[in-house]
Amino acid sequence: MHNIKDINEARDFIQSKTEHRPVVGLILGSGLGSLADDIQDAVHIPYTEIPHFAKSGAIGHANELVIGELNGKTVAAMKGRFHYYEGFTLDEVTFPVRVMKALGIENLLITNACGAVNTDFAPGDLMLITDHINLAGANPLIGPNNDELGTRFQDLSETYSKDLRNTALKVAEGMDMKLQQGVYAWWSGPTYETPAEIRMIRVLGADAVGMSTVPEAIIAKHGGMNVLGISCLTNMACGILDQPLNHYEVLEVAAQVRTKFVQLVKGVLEEM
């Protein structure tokens, strides 16, 4: 369970470092952190300096909070996130979301790099998350509930805001950008899924599978935030193509779609 005292200590430290007061939060996934480089008048705060923050060792993550102006909005961007597979507790994984809420952020944009399960999708596509399936056997709300942070039994019927999704679709249409939509399955990792597991995931109704996002989305929803999820589909999931998977290919494809991804996020920010 998150401690309100810890949350407020982290919030107060961050506010002491900048006069910016962010209204939008960004969690930038593997290979997508370069969006933070476009933030103007930016303040960079290493996670190691922020009270009660963990530190990610995932490849492709920079481990800093970047606060500043991006396309007319004051944002707080996590350049690197914490993963369950690294051995962090889900409290540690999701603590930054609680801090963003304490900073006054109401809209949270969560991104990730993940594998496509839907064979109509292709590497390099961007996918709006419409819903998720939790296959990790864990939930960040397990344990005592603090009613000051959210309700005990959280409704997840619209975890990913329909209004924000419609905004993203409108932006993509205006840019003549193909934007997929689908269900994201959360897999604990760090192993990629087996071909048999991918067949199961497809039967269950998921269009993509990855190792993040769901815990943060649940906590954001618990805190009353509006969530937009965007997946960068970097590869076809295991067993769809007869080739092994590796994380460096994930980062390479994420880098290739950077321009498209940045355009979409900036367009969404302008319309928020």
URNOR-V28565 format. One record per residue. N is the residue number from 1. RES is the residue in one small letter. PSI is psi as a letter, one per 40 degrees, with the letter a starting at -180 (* if undefined). NEAR is the number of other C-alpha atoms within 12 Angstrom. D_FIRST is the distance of its C-alpha to the first C-alpha in Angstrom with 1 decimal. Layout:
N_RES_PSI_NEAR_D_FIRST / N_RES_PSI_NEAR_D_FIRST
This chain:
1_m_h_28_0.0 / 2_h_i_33_3.8 / 3_n_h_21_6.4 / 4_i_d_22_9.4 / 5_k_d_18_11.8 / 6_d_d_23_11.0 / 7_i_d_30_11.2 / 8_n_d_25_14.4 / 9_e_d_24_15.8 / 10_a_d_33_15.7 / 11_r_d_33_17.2 / 12_d_d_22_19.8 / 13_f_d_24_20.8 / 14_i_d_35_21.4 / 15_q_d_25_23.3 / 16_s_e_16_25.4 / 17_k_e_22_26.6 / 18_t_i_25_28.0 / 19_e_e_18_29.6 / 20_h_i_27_28.5 / 21_r_g_28_26.1 / 22_p_i_35_24.8 / 23_v_e_30_24.8 / 24_v_h_41_24.1 / 25_g_i_47_21.5 / 26_l_h_51_22.8 / 27_i_h_49_21.1 / 28_l_h_44_24.1 / 29_g_a_46_24.4 / 30_s_h_45_26.8 / 31_g_e_39_30.2 / 32_l_e_45_29.3 / 33_g_e_36_28.2 / 34_s_e_29_31.8 / 35_l_d_38_31.2 / 36_a_d_39_29.6 / 37_d_e_26_33.1 / 38_d_e_24_34.4 / 39_i_h_29_32.3 / 40_q_i_22_34.7 / 41_d_f_20_34.5 / 42_a_i_25_31.4 / 43_v_h_29_29.2 / 44_h_h_28_27.7 / 45_i_h_28_24.7 / 46_p_i_26_23.8 / 47_y_d_31_20.2 / 48_t_e_18_21.1 / 49_e_d_19_21.8 / 50_i_h_29_18.7 / 51_p_h_24_16.4 / 52_h_e_28_13.1 / 53_f_i_36_14.5 / 54_a_a_30_15.2 / 55_k_h_30_18.8 / 56_s_i_29_20.1 / 57_g_e_22_23.2 / 58_a_h_27_24.1 / 59_i_h_24_27.8 / 60_g_e_28_28.5 / 61_h_h_30_25.6 / 62_a_e_33_26.4 / 63_n_f_33_23.0 / 64_e_i_35_23.5 / 65_l_h_44_22.6 / 66_v_h_40_25.8 / 67_i_h_38_26.4 / 68_g_a_33_29.7 / 69_e_h_31_32.0 / 70_l_h_33_32.4 / 71_n_f_25_35.0 / 72_g_e_19_34.8 / 73_k_i_30_31.0 / 74_t_h_34_28.8 / 75_v_i_41_26.2 / 76_a_h_47_23.3 / 77_a_h_48_23.6 / 78_m_h_50_21.4 / 79_k_g_40_24.2 / 80_g_h_39_22.4 / 81_r_i_46_19.0 / 82_f_h_42_16.7 / 83_h_i_38_17.2 / 84_y_d_34_15.6 / 85_y_e_26_19.1 / 86_e_e_23_19.1 / 87_g_e_19_16.8 / 88_f_i_23_13.7 / 89_t_i_24_10.4 / 90_l_d_35_9.3 / 91_d_d_34_6.4 / 92_e_d_34_9.8 / 93_v_d_40_11.8 / 94_t_e_41_10.4 / 95_f_d_45_9.6 / 96_p_d_48_13.3 / 97_v_d_52_13.2 / 98_r_d_45_11.0 / 99_v_d_44_13.6 / 100_m_d_41_16.4 / 101_k_d_37_15.6 / 102_a_d_33_15.6 / 103_l_e_33_18.9 / 104_g_e_27_20.4 / 105_i_h_32_20.4 / 106_e_d_32_20.9 / 107_n_h_37_22.4 / 108_l_h_47_20.7 / 109_l_h_44_23.1 / 110_i_h_47_21.7 / 111_t_i_45_24.3 / 112_n_i_48_24.8 / 113_a_h_50_27.7 / 114_c_i_50_28.1 / 115_g_i_50_30.8 / 116_a_h_41_32.9 / 117_v_d_39_33.2 / 118_n_h_33_35.5 / 119_t_e_23_39.0 / 120_d_e_17_40.1 / 121_f_i_28_37.8 / 122_a_i_27_38.8 / 123_p_h_33_37.4 / 124_g_e_33_37.1 / 125_d_i_35_36.2 / 126_l_i_44_33.3 / 127_m_h_45_31.3 / 128_l_h_40_29.4 / 129_i_h_45_26.5 / 130_t_d_36_27.2 / 131_d_i_35_24.5 / 132_h_i_36_22.6 / 133_i_h_37_22.4 / 134_n_h_29_19.4 / 135_l_e_26_21.2 / 136_a_e_26_18.6 / 137_g_f_17_17.5 / 138_a_i_21_13.8 / 139_n_h_28_11.4 / 140_p_e_35_8.4 / 141_l_e_33_7.4 / 142_i_h_20_8.0 / 143_g_a_14_6.3 / 144_p_i_16_6.2 / 145_n_h_21_6.8 / 146_n_h_18_7.5 / 147_d_e_17_11.1 / 148_e_d_17_11.8 / 149_l_d_29_10.0 / 150_g_i_25_11.5 / 151_t_i_19_12.9 / 152_r_d_19_11.7 / 153_f_g_18_14.4 / 154_q_h_24_14.8 / 155_d_h_17_18.4 / 156_l_f_24_19.1 / 157_s_d_14_22.9 / 158_e_g_26_23.2 / 159_t_d_37_20.4 / 160_y_h_39_23.0 / 161_s_h_31_24.9 / 162_k_d_21_28.5 / 163_d_d_20_29.8 / 164_l_d_33_28.6 / 165_r_d_34_29.9 / 166_n_d_22_33.2 / 167_t_d_24_33.3 / 168_a_d_41_32.9 / 169_l_d_31_35.6 / 170_k_d_22_37.9 / 171_v_d_27_37.4 / 172_a_d_29_38.1 / 173_e_d_17_41.1 / 174_g_d_17_42.5 / 175_m_e_19_42.2 / 176_d_f_13_43.8 / 177_m_h_23_40.7 / 178_k_h_23_39.9 / 179_l_h_31_36.3 / 180_q_i_32_35.0 / 181_q_i_34_32.5 / 182_g_a_33_30.5 / 183_v_h_34_27.6 / 184_y_h_45_25.2 / 185_a_h_43_24.0 / 186_w_h_41_21.0 / 187_w_h_34_22.1 / 188_s_d_30_20.0 / 189_g_a_22_22.9 / 190_p_e_19_24.2 / 191_t_i_16_27.3 / 192_y_i_28_29.0 / 193_e_i_35_29.5 / 194_t_i_19_32.7 / 195_p_d_21_35.5 / 196_a_d_15_34.8 / 197_e_d_23_31.1 / 198_i_d_32_32.3 / 199_r_d_23_34.8 / 200_m_d_20_32.0 / 201_i_d_33_29.8 / 202_r_d_29_32.9 / 203_v_d_15_33.7 / 204_l_e_21_30.2 / 205_g_e_22_30.9 / 206_a_i_33_29.2 / 207_d_e_40_31.2 / 208_a_i_51_29.2 / 209_v_h_50_26.8 / 210_g_a_51_24.5 / 211_m_f_38_21.5 / 212_s_a_46_19.2 / 213_t_d_50_18.5 / 214_v_d_48_17.0 / 215_p_d_44_13.3 / 216_e_d_49_14.0 / 217_a_d_50_16.0 / 218_i_d_46_13.6 / 219_i_d_43_11.0 / 220_a_d_45_14.2 / 221_k_d_35_15.5 / 222_h_d_34_12.5 / 223_g_e_37_13.2 / 224_g_e_31_16.8 / 225_m_i_34_18.2 / 226_n_h_35_21.3 / 227_v_h_43_21.1 / 228_l_h_46_24.1 / 229_g_h_47_24.1 / 230_i_h_48_27.1 / 231_s_h_53_27.8 / 232_c_h_50_30.6 / 233_l_h_50_32.3 / 234_t_e_40_33.5 / 235_n_i_39_35.0 / 236_m_h_38_36.0 / 237_a_i_40_33.6 / 238_c_h_32_34.9 / 239_g_e_25_38.0 / 240_i_d_26_39.1 / 241_l_i_18_41.3 / 242_d_g_10_42.8 / 243_q_i_13_41.2 / 244_p_i_19_38.4 / 245_l_i_24_35.3 / 246_n_i_22_34.2 / 247_h_d_24_31.7 / 248_y_d_19_34.5 / 249_e_d_26_36.1 / 250_v_d_34_32.8 / 251_l_d_33_32.8 / 252_e_d_23_36.6 / 253_v_d_31_36.4 / 254_a_d_38_33.5 / 255_a_d_28_35.8 / 256_q_d_23_38.6 / 257_v_e_28_36.9 / 258_r_d_33_35.6 / 259_t_d_21_38.2 / 260_k_d_28_37.5 / 261_f_d_41_33.8 / 262_v_d_32_34.2 / 263_q_d_25_36.7 / 264_l_d_38_34.5 / 265_v_d_45_31.5 / 266_k_d_33_33.8 / 267_g_d_27_35.5 / 268_v_d_36_32.4 / 269_l_d_29_31.4 / 270_e_d_21_34.9 / 271_e_e_22_34.6 / 272_m_*_27_31.2
